[in-house]
């Protein structure tokens, strides 16, 4: 049974504790799913999560508007990740893909949200390009105004849900000013003529990923999210909400690795005694438990701060993501070591965790970029 004592921390309200218990029971019955066909598995997960109400926190309820509850997003991601990394992915990308619409979308654009919250449409966030990943301001994709339309030309890559999404929120250069101030965001349905899934990308922990090509893809002017030139602000605002949740997913992976390791060392015998009696093993378990608790404190501090009404949590979210993802990598590596040969056997849970965690230190702001963000925030405050 995983440690749930953190739910007593003052970061949470009773509604969060109740949600965590219900979701835990749901996961035990429904996860993991088969990953043989990743596209089909993701579609099934989105449908199932939506049908059972778990996608509701990912986007604005237009009938009862309220701020996104970041603690709920984090708790959900942590719990799903502990059971099935693909389930966490399916949940998280519904939120990231619709974040711009929840925060800045017009009423017409927000009509997508009822569908994504119900699991009846899949969303995607199209920001990265072949030559501008972390350096968003260097984006090359262009959106050219043509009377009452925009023509999108360029490429996006490493797009989660690429190839299975029903619509994409796409960022492109509209040229109001140089660099970051000349970017805008657009809602682009997947059937838009000129939008091509140019390549499906395979990675060490399979997820639906693609490189997209835009060949004068025409969208109406009403597809513009916010105002021309608002794209960078929109992208950073979305990441400000969802970056903490990446740390929460890493935390879920780390908790599972710790749970599996505790079970392993209690059951496995070495030199005539349980592994758990060896001091070196105890040292590994202590380090893992320490890193898990410290990551949880940073993740839920960031989420709590945002939920209390902070306009931005750039520093807190960057710290949470950096620490939780880096330390989860270390925790999982220790779990592999404690499992010996089984830890690198394909299909074993800790082997899957080892592959799952690596991408989290790259996407939504690589670890090195988070250090720059934190340093600028600290120096700016001083």
NUDREN-329004 format. One record per residue (C-alpha): x negated, y negated, z; residue number from 1. Coordinates in nm, 3 decimals. Last residue first. Layout:
// residues N
<atom px="X" py="Y" pz="Z" seq="NUM"/>
...
// end
This chain:
// residues 382
<atom px="-1.700" py="-4.059" pz="-0.505" seq="382"/>
<atom px="-1.372" py="-3.951" pz="-0.664" seq="381"/>
<atom px="-1.534" py="-3.963" pz="-1.007" seq="380"/>
<atom px="-1.826" py="-3.752" pz="-0.889" seq="379"/>
<atom px="-1.594" py="-3.484" pz="-0.752" seq="378"/>
<atom px="-1.365" py="-3.485" pz="-1.056" seq="377"/>
<atom px="-1.656" py="-3.488" pz="-1.298" seq="376"/>
<atom px="-1.823" py="-3.200" pz="-1.114" seq="375"/>
<atom px="-1.503" py="-2.996" pz="-1.113" seq="374"/>
<atom px="-1.445" py="-3.043" pz="-1.486" seq="373"/>
<atom px="-1.809" py="-2.958" pz="-1.568" seq="372"/>
<atom px="-1.788" py="-2.645" pz="-1.355" seq="371"/>
<atom px="-1.462" py="-2.552" pz="-1.526" seq="370"/>
<atom px="-1.637" py="-2.578" pz="-1.863" seq="369"/>
<atom px="-1.892" py="-2.318" pz="-1.754" seq="368"/>
<atom px="-1.613" py="-2.084" pz="-1.642" seq="367"/>
<atom px="-1.437" py="-2.110" pz="-1.978" seq="366"/>
<atom px="-1.119" py="-2.318" pz="-2.004" seq="365"/>
<atom px="-0.781" py="-2.163" pz="-2.082" seq="364"/>
<atom px="-0.958" py="-1.848" pz="-2.203" seq="363"/>
<atom px="-1.315" py="-1.754" pz="-2.115" seq="362"/>
<atom px="-1.341" py="-1.614" pz="-1.760" seq="361"/>
<atom px="-1.001" py="-1.452" pz="-1.811" seq="360"/>
<atom px="-1.141" py="-1.255" pz="-2.106" seq="359"/>
<atom px="-1.361" py="-1.041" pz="-1.881" seq="358"/>
<atom px="-1.094" py="-0.922" pz="-1.640" seq="357"/>
<atom px="-0.915" py="-0.672" pz="-1.861" seq="356"/>
<atom px="-1.217" py="-0.460" pz="-1.960" seq="355"/>
<atom px="-1.328" py="-0.393" pz="-1.602" seq="354"/>
<atom px="-0.964" py="-0.349" pz="-1.498" seq="353"/>
<atom px="-0.927" py="-0.073" pz="-1.755" seq="352"/>
<atom px="-1.239" py="0.102" pz="-1.620" seq="351"/>
<atom px="-1.098" py="0.057" pz="-1.268" seq="350"/>
<atom px="-0.773" py="0.229" pz="-1.371" seq="349"/>
<atom px="-0.939" py="0.522" pz="-1.545" seq="348"/>
<atom px="-0.853" py="0.536" pz="-1.915" seq="347"/>
<atom px="-1.209" py="0.566" pz="-2.040" seq="346"/>
<atom px="-1.438" py="0.703" pz="-1.772" seq="345"/>
<atom px="-1.665" py="0.423" pz="-1.652" seq="344"/>
<atom px="-1.547" py="0.420" pz="-1.292" seq="343"/>
<atom px="-1.511" py="0.798" pz="-1.286" seq="342"/>
<atom px="-1.887" py="0.825" pz="-1.315" seq="341"/>
<atom px="-1.936" py="0.640" pz="-0.986" seq="340"/>
<atom px="-1.613" py="0.514" pz="-0.830" seq="339"/>
<atom px="-1.798" py="0.287" pz="-0.587" seq="338"/>
<atom px="-1.991" py="0.129" pz="-0.875" seq="337"/>
<atom px="-1.673" py="0.064" pz="-1.075" seq="336"/>
<atom px="-1.516" py="-0.097" pz="-0.769" seq="335"/>
<atom px="-1.825" py="-0.314" pz="-0.724" seq="334"/>
<atom px="-1.785" py="-0.435" pz="-1.084" seq="333"/>
<atom px="-1.417" py="-0.503" pz="-1.013" seq="332"/>
<atom px="-1.505" py="-0.723" pz="-0.717" seq="331"/>
<atom px="-1.770" py="-0.908" pz="-0.917" seq="330"/>
<atom px="-1.538" py="-0.980" pz="-1.211" seq="329"/>
<atom px="-1.268" py="-1.083" pz="-0.962" seq="328"/>
<atom px="-1.521" py="-1.326" pz="-0.816" seq="327"/>
<atom px="-1.572" py="-1.501" pz="-1.148" seq="326"/>
<atom px="-1.198" py="-1.515" pz="-1.224" seq="325"/>
<atom px="-1.092" py="-1.634" pz="-0.879" seq="324"/>
<atom px="-1.371" py="-1.888" pz="-0.838" seq="323"/>
<atom px="-1.339" py="-2.058" pz="-1.175" seq="322"/>
<atom px="-0.960" py="-2.049" pz="-1.194" seq="321"/>
<atom px="-0.903" py="-2.179" pz="-0.843" seq="320"/>
<atom px="-1.171" py="-2.447" pz="-0.869" seq="319"/>
<atom px="-1.032" py="-2.568" pz="-1.202" seq="318"/>
<atom px="-0.678" py="-2.575" pz="-1.061" seq="317"/>
<atom px="-0.782" py="-2.775" pz="-0.755" seq="316"/>
<atom px="-0.984" py="-3.028" pz="-0.955" seq="315"/>
<atom px="-0.723" py="-3.084" pz="-1.226" seq="314"/>
<atom px="-0.429" py="-3.085" pz="-0.988" seq="313"/>
<atom px="-0.238" py="-3.366" pz="-1.159" seq="312"/>
<atom px="0.083" py="-3.553" pz="-1.077" seq="311"/>
<atom px="0.096" py="-3.397" pz="-0.731" seq="310"/>
<atom px="0.456" py="-3.320" pz="-0.643" seq="309"/>
<atom px="0.446" py="-3.065" pz="-0.362" seq="308"/>
<atom px="0.461" py="-2.791" pz="-0.626" seq="307"/>
<atom px="0.125" py="-2.902" pz="-0.763" seq="306"/>
<atom px="-0.039" py="-2.888" pz="-0.420" seq="305"/>
<atom px="0.116" py="-2.548" pz="-0.349" seq="304"/>
<atom px="-0.016" py="-2.404" pz="-0.677" seq="303"/>
<atom px="-0.367" py="-2.538" pz="-0.616" seq="302"/>
<atom px="-0.371" py="-2.417" pz="-0.256" seq="301"/>
<atom px="-0.230" py="-2.085" pz="-0.374" seq="300"/>
<atom px="-0.519" py="-2.021" pz="-0.608" seq="299"/>
<atom px="-0.788" py="-2.146" pz="-0.370" seq="298"/>
<atom px="-0.664" py="-1.941" pz="-0.074" seq="297"/>
<atom px="-0.616" py="-1.632" pz="-0.292" seq="296"/>
<atom px="-0.972" py="-1.658" pz="-0.421" seq="295"/>
<atom px="-1.108" py="-1.673" pz="-0.066" seq="294"/>
<atom px="-0.898" py="-1.370" pz="0.033" seq="293"/>
<atom px="-1.013" py="-1.163" pz="-0.263" seq="292"/>
<atom px="-1.377" py="-1.264" pz="-0.225" seq="291"/>
<atom px="-1.382" py="-1.168" pz="0.143" seq="290"/>
<atom px="-1.214" py="-0.833" pz="0.077" seq="289"/>
<atom px="-1.469" py="-0.750" pz="-0.195" seq="288"/>
<atom px="-1.766" py="-0.849" pz="0.020" seq="287"/>
<atom px="-1.637" py="-0.641" pz="0.310" seq="286"/>
<atom px="-1.575" py="-0.340" pz="0.085" seq="285"/>
<atom px="-1.928" py="-0.363" pz="-0.056" seq="284"/>
<atom px="-2.080" py="-0.390" pz="0.294" seq="283"/>
<atom px="-1.875" py="-0.092" pz="0.411" seq="282"/>
<atom px="-2.020" py="0.107" pz="0.122" seq="281"/>
<atom px="-2.371" py="0.010" pz="0.229" seq="280"/>
<atom px="-2.283" py="0.105" pz="0.586" seq="279"/>
<atom px="-2.174" py="0.457" pz="0.492" seq="278"/>
<atom px="-1.871" py="0.567" pz="0.693" seq="277"/>
<atom px="-1.628" py="0.482" pz="0.410" seq="276"/>
<atom px="-1.798" py="0.740" pz="0.190" seq="275"/>
<atom px="-1.635" py="1.009" pz="0.404" seq="274"/>
<atom px="-1.886" py="1.245" pz="0.570" seq="273"/>
<atom px="-2.095" py="1.551" pz="0.481" seq="272"/>
<atom px="-2.356" py="1.374" pz="0.272" seq="271"/>
<atom px="-2.086" py="1.210" pz="0.059" seq="270"/>
<atom px="-1.711" py="1.263" pz="0.089" seq="269"/>
<atom px="-1.450" py="1.088" pz="-0.125" seq="268"/>
<atom px="-1.107" py="1.029" pz="0.029" seq="267"/>
<atom px="-1.157" py="0.710" pz="0.232" seq="266"/>
<atom px="-1.409" py="0.570" pz="-0.017" seq="265"/>
<atom px="-1.171" py="0.617" pz="-0.309" seq="264"/>
<atom px="-0.859" py="0.480" pz="-0.138" seq="263"/>
<atom px="-1.043" py="0.167" pz="-0.031" seq="262"/>
<atom px="-1.182" py="0.135" pz="-0.384" seq="261"/>
<atom px="-0.841" py="0.164" pz="-0.549" seq="260"/>
<atom px="-0.701" py="-0.106" pz="-0.322" seq="259"/>
<atom px="-1.002" py="-0.333" pz="-0.387" seq="258"/>
<atom px="-0.969" py="-0.292" pz="-0.764" seq="257"/>
<atom px="-0.596" py="-0.358" pz="-0.743" seq="256"/>
<atom px="-0.659" py="-0.673" pz="-0.540" seq="255"/>
<atom px="-0.917" py="-0.788" pz="-0.794" seq="254"/>
<atom px="-0.680" py="-0.744" pz="-1.088" seq="253"/>
<atom px="-0.409" py="-0.936" pz="-0.906" seq="252"/>
<atom px="-0.655" py="-1.212" pz="-0.816" seq="251"/>
<atom px="-0.754" py="-1.239" pz="-1.179" seq="250"/>
<atom px="-0.387" py="-1.290" pz="-1.261" seq="249"/>
<atom px="-0.365" py="-1.557" pz="-0.992" seq="248"/>
<atom px="-0.672" py="-1.735" pz="-1.128" seq="247"/>
<atom px="-0.501" py="-1.747" pz="-1.466" seq="246"/>
<atom px="-0.198" py="-1.888" pz="-1.281" seq="245"/>
<atom px="-0.402" py="-2.183" pz="-1.161" seq="244"/>
<atom px="-0.467" py="-2.280" pz="-1.525" seq="243"/>
<atom px="-0.092" py="-2.286" pz="-1.598" seq="242"/>
<atom px="0.013" py="-2.624" pz="-1.463" seq="241"/>
<atom px="-0.298" py="-2.827" pz="-1.550" seq="240"/>
<atom px="-0.317" py="-2.633" pz="-1.877" seq="239"/>
<atom px="0.021" py="-2.774" pz="-1.978" seq="238"/>
<atom px="-0.083" py="-3.127" pz="-1.879" seq="237"/>
<atom px="-0.411" py="-3.089" pz="-2.069" seq="236"/>
<atom px="-0.230" py="-2.985" pz="-2.387" seq="235"/>
<atom px="0.025" py="-3.266" pz="-2.360" seq="234"/>
<atom px="-0.241" py="-3.529" pz="-2.296" seq="233"/>
<atom px="-0.440" py="-3.403" pz="-2.594" seq="232"/>
<atom px="-0.135" py="-3.403" pz="-2.819" seq="231"/>
<atom px="0.004" py="-3.747" pz="-2.733" seq="230"/>
<atom px="-0.134" py="-3.912" pz="-3.049" seq="229"/>
<atom px="0.203" py="-3.919" pz="-3.223" seq="228"/>
<atom px="0.474" py="-3.912" pz="-2.956" seq="227"/>
<atom px="0.632" py="-3.626" pz="-2.763" seq="226"/>
<atom px="0.649" py="-3.295" pz="-2.948" seq="225"/>
<atom px="0.666" py="-3.348" pz="-3.325" seq="224"/>
<atom px="0.901" py="-3.094" pz="-3.484" seq="223"/>
<atom px="1.152" py="-3.376" pz="-3.550" seq="222"/>
<atom px="0.919" py="-3.496" pz="-3.827" seq="221"/>
<atom px="1.020" py="-3.184" pz="-4.015" seq="220"/>
<atom px="0.763" py="-2.908" pz="-4.069" seq="219"/>
<atom px="0.572" py="-2.831" pz="-4.388" seq="218"/>
<atom px="0.286" py="-2.583" pz="-4.389" seq="217"/>
<atom px="0.029" py="-2.733" pz="-4.623" seq="216"/>
<atom px="-0.171" py="-2.409" pz="-4.602" seq="215"/>
<atom px="-0.187" py="-2.326" pz="-4.231" seq="214"/>
<atom px="-0.397" py="-2.021" pz="-4.142" seq="213"/>
<atom px="-0.362" py="-1.830" pz="-3.817" seq="212"/>
<atom px="-0.623" py="-1.610" pz="-3.652" seq="211"/>
<atom px="-0.458" py="-1.353" pz="-3.431" seq="210"/>
<atom px="-0.425" py="-1.196" pz="-3.090" seq="209"/>
<atom px="-0.175" py="-0.939" pz="-2.961" seq="208"/>
<atom px="-0.360" py="-0.782" pz="-2.665" seq="207"/>
<atom px="-0.613" py="-0.499" pz="-2.647" seq="206"/>
<atom px="-0.867" py="-0.512" pz="-2.362" seq="205"/>
<atom px="-1.201" py="-0.493" pz="-2.546" seq="204"/>
<atom px="-1.076" py="-0.719" pz="-2.827" seq="203"/>
<atom px="-0.918" py="-0.676" pz="-3.169" seq="202"/>
<atom px="-0.820" py="-0.982" pz="-3.371" seq="201"/>
<atom px="-0.542" py="-0.977" pz="-3.631" seq="200"/>
<atom px="-0.635" py="-1.189" pz="-3.930" seq="199"/>
<atom px="-0.477" py="-1.444" pz="-4.163" seq="198"/>
<atom px="-0.132" py="-1.461" pz="-4.006" seq="197"/>
<atom px="-0.007" py="-1.718" pz="-4.255" seq="196"/>
<atom px="0.191" py="-2.037" pz="-4.202" seq="195"/>
<atom px="0.246" py="-2.189" pz="-4.549" seq="194"/>
<atom px="0.623" py="-2.142" pz="-4.538" seq="193"/>
<atom px="0.750" py="-2.160" pz="-4.181" seq="192"/>
<atom px="0.878" py="-1.816" pz="-4.071" seq="191"/>
<atom px="0.687" py="-1.833" pz="-3.742" seq="190"/>
<atom px="0.867" py="-2.149" pz="-3.631" seq="189"/>
<atom px="0.632" py="-2.446" pz="-3.577" seq="188"/>
<atom px="0.686" py="-2.683" pz="-3.284" seq="187"/>
<atom px="0.431" py="-2.963" pz="-3.317" seq="186"/>
<atom px="0.167" py="-3.130" pz="-3.098" seq="185"/>
<atom px="-0.042" py="-3.440" pz="-3.174" seq="184"/>
<atom px="-0.411" py="-3.534" pz="-3.171" seq="183"/>
<atom px="-0.574" py="-3.870" pz="-3.243" seq="182"/>
<atom px="-0.656" py="-3.973" pz="-2.886" seq="181"/>
<atom px="-0.884" py="-3.674" pz="-2.833" seq="180"/>
<atom px="-1.136" py="-3.781" pz="-3.093" seq="179"/>
<atom px="-1.084" py="-4.093" pz="-3.304" seq="178"/>
<atom px="-0.751" py="-4.278" pz="-3.305" seq="177"/>
<atom px="-0.401" py="-4.237" pz="-3.453" seq="176"/>
<atom px="-0.544" py="-3.960" pz="-3.672" seq="175"/>
<atom px="-0.273" py="-3.694" pz="-3.684" seq="174"/>
<atom px="-0.510" py="-3.415" pz="-3.580" seq="173"/>
<atom px="-0.333" py="-3.091" pz="-3.498" seq="172"/>
<atom px="-0.195" py="-2.896" pz="-3.203" seq="171"/>
<atom px="0.052" py="-2.615" pz="-3.269" seq="170"/>
<atom px="0.330" py="-2.496" pz="-3.038" seq="169"/>
<atom px="0.409" py="-2.167" pz="-3.207" seq="168"/>
<atom px="0.738" py="-1.992" pz="-3.280" seq="167"/>
<atom px="0.884" py="-1.642" pz="-3.304" seq="166"/>
<atom px="0.556" py="-1.491" pz="-3.186" seq="165"/>
<atom px="0.445" py="-1.143" pz="-3.299" seq="164"/>
<atom px="0.152" py="-1.224" pz="-3.529" seq="163"/>
<atom px="-0.035" py="-1.439" pz="-3.282" seq="162"/>
<atom px="0.096" py="-1.357" pz="-2.935" seq="161"/>
<atom px="-0.226" py="-1.507" pz="-2.799" seq="160"/>
<atom px="-0.401" py="-1.726" pz="-3.055" seq="159"/>
<atom px="-0.772" py="-1.651" pz="-3.070" seq="158"/>
<atom px="-0.788" py="-1.868" pz="-3.381" seq="157"/>
<atom px="-0.619" py="-2.167" pz="-3.541" seq="156"/>
<atom px="-0.686" py="-2.277" pz="-3.896" seq="155"/>
<atom px="-0.628" py="-2.578" pz="-4.118" seq="154"/>
<atom px="-0.350" py="-2.771" pz="-4.289" seq="153"/>
<atom px="-0.017" py="-2.888" pz="-4.146" seq="152"/>
<atom px="0.207" py="-3.105" pz="-4.364" seq="151"/>
<atom px="0.437" py="-3.334" pz="-4.164" seq="150"/>
<atom px="0.788" py="-3.431" pz="-4.268" seq="149"/>
<atom px="1.028" py="-3.726" pz="-4.307" seq="148"/>
<atom px="0.802" py="-3.912" pz="-4.553" seq="147"/>
<atom px="0.484" py="-3.700" pz="-4.577" seq="146"/>
<atom px="0.281" py="-3.745" pz="-4.258" seq="145"/>
<atom px="-0.040" py="-3.542" pz="-4.257" seq="144"/>
<atom px="-0.114" py="-3.294" pz="-3.979" seq="143"/>
<atom px="-0.478" py="-3.191" pz="-3.981" seq="142"/>
<atom px="-0.671" py="-2.906" pz="-3.819" seq="141"/>
<atom px="-1.019" py="-3.028" pz="-3.729" seq="140"/>
<atom px="-1.021" py="-3.030" pz="-3.347" seq="139"/>
<atom px="-1.332" py="-3.188" pz="-3.192" seq="138"/>
<atom px="-1.130" py="-3.328" pz="-2.901" seq="137"/>
<atom px="-1.051" py="-2.971" pz="-2.794" seq="136"/>
<atom px="-1.415" py="-2.890" pz="-2.720" seq="135"/>
<atom px="-1.355" py="-2.565" pz="-2.528" seq="134"/>
<atom px="-1.245" py="-2.395" pz="-2.848" seq="133"/>
<atom px="-1.328" py="-2.617" pz="-3.140" seq="132"/>
<atom px="-1.515" py="-2.470" pz="-3.436" seq="131"/>
<atom px="-1.301" py="-2.163" pz="-3.514" seq="130"/>
<atom px="-0.995" py="-2.334" pz="-3.367" seq="129"/>
<atom px="-0.820" py="-2.314" pz="-3.030" seq="128"/>
<atom px="-0.483" py="-2.484" pz="-2.960" seq="127"/>
<atom px="-0.197" py="-2.262" pz="-3.074" seq="126"/>
<atom px="0.023" py="-2.182" pz="-2.772" seq="125"/>
<atom px="0.265" py="-1.897" pz="-2.848" seq="124"/>
<atom px="0.631" py="-1.813" pz="-2.783" seq="123"/>
<atom px="0.837" py="-1.495" pz="-2.806" seq="122"/>
<atom px="1.215" py="-1.508" pz="-2.841" seq="121"/>
<atom px="1.498" py="-1.306" pz="-2.684" seq="120"/>
<atom px="1.327" py="-1.252" pz="-2.348" seq="119"/>
<atom px="1.597" py="-1.446" pz="-2.165" seq="118"/>
<atom px="1.358" py="-1.725" pz="-2.062" seq="117"/>
<atom px="1.229" py="-1.739" pz="-2.421" seq="116"/>
<atom px="1.579" py="-1.776" pz="-2.566" seq="115"/>
<atom px="1.698" py="-2.039" pz="-2.318" seq="114"/>
<atom px="1.374" py="-2.225" pz="-2.384" seq="113"/>
<atom px="1.408" py="-2.252" pz="-2.761" seq="112"/>
<atom px="1.687" py="-2.511" pz="-2.722" seq="111"/>
<atom px="1.412" py="-2.725" pz="-2.568" seq="110"/>
<atom px="1.316" py="-2.847" pz="-2.914" seq="109"/>
<atom px="1.664" py="-2.994" pz="-2.963" seq="108"/>
<atom px="1.663" py="-3.157" pz="-2.621" seq="107"/>
<atom px="1.321" py="-3.310" pz="-2.697" seq="106"/>
<atom px="1.013" py="-3.143" pz="-2.552" seq="105"/>
<atom px="0.764" py="-3.302" pz="-2.311" seq="104"/>
<atom px="0.725" py="-3.086" pz="-1.999" seq="103"/>
<atom px="0.931" py="-2.777" pz="-2.078" seq="102"/>
<atom px="0.848" py="-2.802" pz="-2.448" seq="101"/>
<atom px="0.475" py="-2.831" pz="-2.386" seq="100"/>
<atom px="0.486" py="-2.538" pz="-2.145" seq="99"/>
<atom px="0.670" py="-2.312" pz="-2.390" seq="98"/>
<atom px="0.371" py="-2.110" pz="-2.513" seq="97"/>
<atom px="0.199" py="-2.117" pz="-2.174" seq="96"/>
<atom px="0.507" py="-1.985" pz="-1.999" seq="95"/>
<atom px="0.595" py="-1.709" pz="-2.244" seq="94"/>
<atom px="0.223" py="-1.634" pz="-2.263" seq="93"/>
<atom px="0.208" py="-1.559" pz="-1.892" seq="92"/>
<atom px="0.486" py="-1.301" pz="-1.885" seq="91"/>
<atom px="0.359" py="-1.092" pz="-2.176" seq="90"/>
<atom px="-0.001" py="-1.116" pz="-2.050" seq="89"/>
<atom px="0.098" py="-1.008" pz="-1.698" seq="88"/>
<atom px="0.281" py="-0.710" pz="-1.844" seq="87"/>
<atom px="-0.029" py="-0.628" pz="-2.051" seq="86"/>
<atom px="-0.246" py="-0.627" pz="-1.739" seq="85"/>
<atom px="-0.025" py="-0.370" pz="-1.567" seq="84"/>
<atom px="0.037" py="-0.314" pz="-1.194" seq="83"/>
<atom px="-0.197" py="-0.562" pz="-1.022" seq="82"/>
<atom px="-0.149" py="-0.798" pz="-1.314" seq="81"/>
<atom px="0.228" py="-0.801" pz="-1.260" seq="80"/>
<atom px="0.191" py="-0.892" pz="-0.892" seq="79"/>
<atom px="-0.066" py="-1.166" pz="-0.947" seq="78"/>
<atom px="0.126" py="-1.310" pz="-1.241" seq="77"/>
<atom px="0.451" py="-1.322" pz="-1.046" seq="76"/>
<atom px="0.291" py="-1.479" pz="-0.740" seq="75"/>
<atom px="0.121" py="-1.740" pz="-0.958" seq="74"/>
<atom px="0.434" py="-1.835" pz="-1.152" seq="73"/>
<atom px="0.636" py="-1.850" pz="-0.830" seq="72"/>
<atom px="0.371" py="-2.072" pz="-0.671" seq="71"/>
<atom px="0.377" py="-2.290" pz="-0.984" seq="70"/>
<atom px="0.747" py="-2.366" pz="-0.955" seq="69"/>
<atom px="0.823" py="-2.553" pz="-1.279" seq="68"/>
<atom px="0.991" py="-2.883" pz="-1.206" seq="67"/>
<atom px="1.369" py="-2.885" pz="-1.210" seq="66"/>
<atom px="1.638" py="-2.911" pz="-1.476" seq="65"/>
<atom px="1.963" py="-2.722" pz="-1.410" seq="64"/>
<atom px="2.122" py="-2.673" pz="-1.754" seq="63"/>
<atom px="1.788" py="-2.714" pz="-1.933" seq="62"/>
<atom px="1.627" py="-2.443" pz="-1.723" seq="61"/>
<atom px="1.263" py="-2.532" pz="-1.782" seq="60"/>
<atom px="1.026" py="-2.249" pz="-1.865" seq="59"/>
<atom px="0.829" py="-1.960" pz="-1.714" seq="58"/>
<atom px="1.039" py="-1.928" pz="-1.396" seq="57"/>
<atom px="1.323" py="-1.753" pz="-1.583" seq="56"/>
<atom px="1.099" py="-1.481" pz="-1.726" seq="55"/>
<atom px="1.169" py="-1.235" pz="-1.444" seq="54"/>
<atom px="1.544" py="-1.221" pz="-1.504" seq="53"/>
<atom px="1.591" py="-0.848" pz="-1.567" seq="52"/>
<atom px="1.670" py="-0.896" pz="-1.936" seq="51"/>
<atom px="1.375" py="-1.132" pz="-1.978" seq="50"/>
<atom px="1.120" py="-0.895" pz="-1.825" seq="49"/>
<atom px="1.259" py="-0.608" pz="-2.032" seq="48"/>
<atom px="1.262" py="-0.798" pz="-2.360" seq="47"/>
<atom px="0.918" py="-0.950" pz="-2.300" seq="46"/>
<atom px="0.783" py="-0.608" pz="-2.201" seq="45"/>
<atom px="0.931" py="-0.436" pz="-2.506" seq="44"/>
<atom px="0.786" py="-0.699" pz="-2.740" seq="43"/>
<atom px="0.451" py="-0.665" pz="-2.569" seq="42"/>
<atom px="0.456" py="-0.284" pz="-2.596" seq="41"/>
<atom px="0.554" py="-0.298" pz="-2.964" seq="40"/>
<atom px="0.263" py="-0.529" pz="-3.042" seq="39"/>
<atom px="0.022" py="-0.322" pz="-2.831" seq="38"/>
<atom px="0.107" py="0.012" pz="-2.990" seq="37"/>
<atom px="-0.070" py="0.270" pz="-2.772" seq="36"/>
<atom px="-0.031" py="0.056" pz="-2.460" seq="35"/>
<atom px="0.225" py="0.274" pz="-2.280" seq="34"/>
<atom px="0.402" py="0.085" pz="-2.002" seq="33"/>
<atom px="0.275" py="0.043" pz="-1.647" seq="32"/>
<atom px="0.510" py="-0.036" pz="-1.493" seq="31"/>
<atom px="0.890" py="-0.011" pz="-1.467" seq="30"/>
<atom px="0.981" py="0.143" pz="-1.130" seq="29"/>
<atom px="0.689" py="0.023" pz="-0.917" seq="28"/>
<atom px="0.700" py="-0.310" pz="-1.099" seq="27"/>
<atom px="1.063" py="-0.366" pz="-1.002" seq="26"/>
<atom px="0.993" py="-0.291" pz="-0.635" seq="25"/>
<atom px="0.701" py="-0.534" pz="-0.630" seq="24"/>
<atom px="0.917" py="-0.792" pz="-0.805" seq="23"/>
<atom px="1.181" py="-0.771" pz="-0.534" seq="22"/>
<atom px="0.923" py="-0.806" pz="-0.256" seq="21"/>
<atom px="0.744" py="-1.097" pz="-0.422" seq="20"/>
<atom px="1.073" py="-1.277" pz="-0.489" seq="19"/>
<atom px="1.173" py="-1.254" pz="-0.123" seq="18"/>
<atom px="0.838" py="-1.392" pz="-0.013" seq="17"/>
<atom px="0.864" py="-1.678" pz="-0.261" seq="16"/>
<atom px="1.219" py="-1.764" pz="-0.155" seq="15"/>
<atom px="1.107" py="-1.767" pz="0.208" seq="14"/>
<atom px="0.869" py="-2.052" pz="0.136" seq="13"/>
<atom px="0.499" py="-2.004" pz="0.071" seq="12"/>
<atom px="0.181" py="-2.205" pz="0.127" seq="11"/>
<atom px="0.221" py="-2.152" pz="0.502" seq="10"/>
<atom px="0.059" py="-1.808" pz="0.480" seq="9"/>
<atom px="0.285" py="-1.514" pz="0.570" seq="8"/>
<atom px="0.268" py="-1.388" pz="0.209" seq="7"/>
<atom px="-0.106" py="-1.338" pz="0.259" seq="6"/>
<atom px="-0.024" py="-1.034" pz="0.474" seq="5"/>
<atom px="0.076" py="-0.836" pz="0.165" seq="4"/>
<atom px="-0.224" py="-0.601" pz="0.156" seq="3"/>
<atom px="-0.160" py="-0.332" pz="-0.103" seq="2"/>
<atom px="0.000" py="0.000" pz="0.000" seq="1"/>
// end
